[in-house]
Amino acid sequence: MENHVKLSVSEVRRAGRLSVAPMMDWTDRHCRYLHRLMSRHALLYTEMVTAPAVIHGDRDRLLGLNDAEHPVALQLGGSDPAQLAEAARIAVDYGYDEINLNCGCPSDRVQSGSFGAILMENAPLVADCVSAMMNAVDVPVTVKCRIGVDDQDPHVILPDFLARVSAAGVNHFTVHARKAWLQGLSPKENRDIPPLDYDLVLEMNGLFPGVNFSINGGIATLDAAQELLDKGLDGVMIGRAAYHTPCDILLDADARIFGDPSSSRTAEEVVHVMLPYIDAHIAQGGRLGQVTRHMLGMFQGRPGARGWRRHLSENVHADGAGPKVVLDALEHVTRLAA
């Protein structure tokens, strides 16, 4: 566990003006370290971790973080108030700045465990869960949800859900502006097929003036993010675009979203700053590919991007692969830029 100066609620909330979504198998500690080099201010999220895993599993592997990652939030999955409270307590000891309850994931595994998007059907239980979590920790407890599931009418279910859960004390919701279809659509299809309804989220923002709202779903550019912020939302959460084209989203985020141009780096500079981190990871027994898999999209759309990706993909598994592989891959970009 790192020693971390605790952020105030207002600092965490300001960071949430732009956040990178929790994404399974993607937003691990290496990904978050990379993203933090691109934006000093954006709020970063972990992958979802279940409360039982936190309580009974390898906590250092599941919860370990680098002090450079802050501000960073842990997303928990679960539906047992006592378990969630205990997991939140453990997570805060690791230094997390916010604990987020997942009420939006549509995967079969999540449904069978009675958490994720299925919780949209049980607002009283969600209220009990967040109440227990807030009693256990002194950092913000937030909720990420959908606008509804299956045959629910979002215009009926969403305001009811928000009213019940906000009455329990939650004052920040991140709303993925799509229904989750738990019957008939895969988790992947649930990211694209149900139509987006930004207007409904904007309506909720007006209906609950004392609650902060971030919006998620289909947002692929900083222009789109700024447009939504200009409509009065408190935050925008970006998922796949921030992962696949991180430089397009994050390198300009501090200047454009947070009004702080002082921390801007180029993509090439980020690569060079990553090298000591990569060296340390390998020295501790890690593998190069565990870090560089998150870097493949850094030069997307630029000359040399294909060579960068190919060189990394073909050489990360070689004996002794380390920072030199990354520098050699970077030459594919810098040579064409000269």
Salt bridges, closest charged atoms under 4 A:
ASP28 OD2 - ARG293 NH2 3.25
ASP28 OD1 - HIS294 NE2 2.83
ASP67 OD1 - HIS4 ND1 3.63
ASP67 OD1 - HIS70 NE2 3.41
GLU69 OE1 - ARG32 NE 2.59
ASP97 OD1 - HIS4 NE2 2.95
ASP97 OD2 - HIS70 ND1 2.76
GLU98 OE1 - ARG13 NH1 3.94
ASP138 OD2 - LYS6 NZ 2.76
ASP153 OD1 - HIS155 ND1 3.66
ASP160 OD2 - ARG164 NE 3.14
ASP192 OD1 - ARG240 NH2 3.35
ASP223 OD1 - ARG256 NH2 2.43
GLU227 OE2 - LYS231 NZ 3.95
ASP260 OD2 - ARG40 NH1 3.91
ASP260 OD2 - HIS41 NE2 2.67
GLU268 OE2 - ARG302 NH2 2.45
ASP328 OD2 - LYS324 NZ 2.79
